[in-house]
């Protein structure tokens, strides 16, 4: 998988209004592979926590026989984090509270599909 | 580090390293100084493991520092070894007094990113400890040997350093 593809995928995702950070994360190591983030968003801690959240939720989903986990969406007071499975990696989007979540989810899934 | 300073530093490191172990979900953790003195540990049950890892960590730290200088990288941030079942993270832990070394061993319950993130917090916490400002360095060969013995005697005592 080329670095060019990673960059293309992230650029597209980070252009969606309200997205403050887009990154591709090594899901096992919990470290960012490529990241495009606004000031104030720290890619390394976000990558570590997003990967951990995704892995733990995936284990819980397996535990209740829900099958393979596709997407995790976290909603908080000030924003959203969307994490989508892309094989060995995951696509992570950090968005403002008022962002168009439907559009962001669509772009995150497109990005994940392109990386699989 | 002198024996009286060692006791104080060991006590001061206990809580921060215990929090690191808990939050980063690492299995075992050891903090040593450049001379191989053990200043804190969590999860080890055998003293020979501690002694061996302390010595190897000090050697790896020295080798990584030399490699960084040769390659003009100046400073190194961490070494990571990903094994099949367990992973090892070895990093310099900078304090106002001296550079310590942390070795953490973890499995699938954690990740490199999580360990890095909580290690950064640990560094900030340790750097603020007043105990490191008061500690005094040893300088000659005989005191170096005495210090190593002081570290070893702590390890081999019934309640090892920083056991959590």
Interface residues (C-beta under 8 A of the other chain):
Chain A: X25 X28 X29 X30 X31 X44 X45 X47 X48 X49 X51 X52 X55
Chain B: X82 X110 X111 X112 X113 X114 X116 X117
